[in-house]
Amino acid sequence: MTQDARFEDGADAPLRLKALDADDLAVVSSLVQDSVFPSSEMVWKSKERRFALLLNRFRWEDADKAQTRNRAFERVQSVLAIEDVTSVRSQGVPRGDADTVLSLLSISFEAGEDGTGTVILILAGDGAIALSVEALEVVLRDVTRPYVAPSHKAPQHPE
């Protein structure tokens, strides 16, 4: 006897999102909240005008399902790429030290003239990265299979 597949049995597909306006960016920001990465996993390729991070992203889109089914929370490695970057500034961000782990709290966009602006990455511990861009284009792409979150817990933000 065969049984039809149920929607719940389907595998989640890796995320591949592009933000081209502030509303899109708010969605990406919510999905990368609490991502962690070694400071050595960020790179600015000035000739290609691309800034990228390799993140260990908490899978917020799966958290409710994990809790409901009483299974482990998951993380996944994702690339966050910001395109059309003309300059990068940072505050409180050590560079190149593989032992320093940073936590991404949010991403926002401050619009300038004629579509230009600044993408701001806010990090835990008062760190920030400001990326001047000619146009807003941020891409989030999962690049590995999900894995059990080492803490086995969802990140918390006590008030």
ZIFEN-V568775 format. One line per field, one symbol per residue. ss: DSSP state (~ for helix, > for strand, _ for the rest). Layout:
ss=???
//
This chain:
ss=______~~~______>>>>__~~~~~~~~~~~__>>>>~~~>>>>____>>>>>>>>>_~~~~~~~~~_____>>>>>>>>>>_>>>>>>>_________>>>>>>>>>>>_____>>>>>>>___>>>>>>>____>>>>>____>>___________
//
